[in-house]
Amino acid sequence: MKKNIFIRNAGIFLLFGAPSIFAFAAVVLIPFLVGLYLTFTNWDVRMTSSTFIGLANYSKVFHDNVFLTQLWFTVKYALCTVLISNIVAFFIALALTRGVKGEKWLRTGFFTPNLIGGIVLGYLWQTLFSQVLPYLGNKYGWSLFQSSWLTDTDTAFWALVIATAWQLVGYLMLIYIAGFSGVPNDVLEAASMDGANNATILRRIILPLSIPAIVISIFISISRSFLAYDINLALTKGGPFHSTEMASYHIVQKAFLSNQFGTGQAEAVVLFAVIALLALTQSYLLKKLEVES
């Protein structure tokens, strides 16, 4: 009897779970393991065999000042993008859960940029920063926009941040809206009746009860910011003078254009470790706040 139940359960699991497991293994697990193996070899696409070289590729990574500079640039870019996109998305979601007229249309409008691919998004913002804004800046005397933002190192950095945050806000907004829906209305009404103002309600009630949504939103925005490639390629192409090349952009250039697959894959593993460390750290700290609240 138990054997028949086990066989039936195993059959049901294989029927519904096997396709997902196969897809995960084929798309994520196996490529990750193969890529990890390549970091210990000098594999070259022109060679029929590869040689095990140990940690030599990782040594090259930590002695590559260009990659380390671009990794630090990526960290700054991700930090600014995560802060801006989450703060803006949080307050938009807060406003759109207060019975604003046309709320559903506004949600759709804010979410639409997330549907635009990174390449298309990059070219749209490239036109805006290099043609539209300079035209308006020269016409109306706006000194901030009189020249293209993409020709200066500092302004090109902020152009990347703004374009990425603009795309992320709509997606994060939906997560925050879902989080706010879990805040009991009777608690908010009771606090209001006790004389708490909007700022106190936000700080003492809404924020603590929205920690799960905040954790998810920050995790998603961290991963998407660190792995940004297409918008970097389309908007700045790493310019001016390679000053806006992010880590993922450098990894692709190293592996596929310079044909240094082992070193490029080692850089990708280091980038993965940085993302995992930051994401897990923020998740732990915010989850701790959730428990304490």
Buried (B, 14 or more C-beta within 10 A) or exposed (E): EEEEEEEEEEEEEEEEEEEEEEEEEEEEEEEBEEBBBBBBBBBBEEEEEBEEBEEBBBEBBEEBEEBBBBBEBBBEBBBBBBBBBBEBBBEBBBEBBEEEEEBEEBBEEBBEBBEEEBBEBBBBBBEBBBEEBBEEBEEEEEEEBBBBBBBBEEBBBBBBBBBBBBBBBBBBBBBBBBBBEEBEEEEBEEBEEEEBEEEEBBEEBBBEBBBBBBBBBBBBBBBBBBBBBBBBBBBBBBBBEBBBBBBBBBBBBBBEEEEBBBBBBBBBBBBBEBBEEBBEEBBEEBEEEBEEE
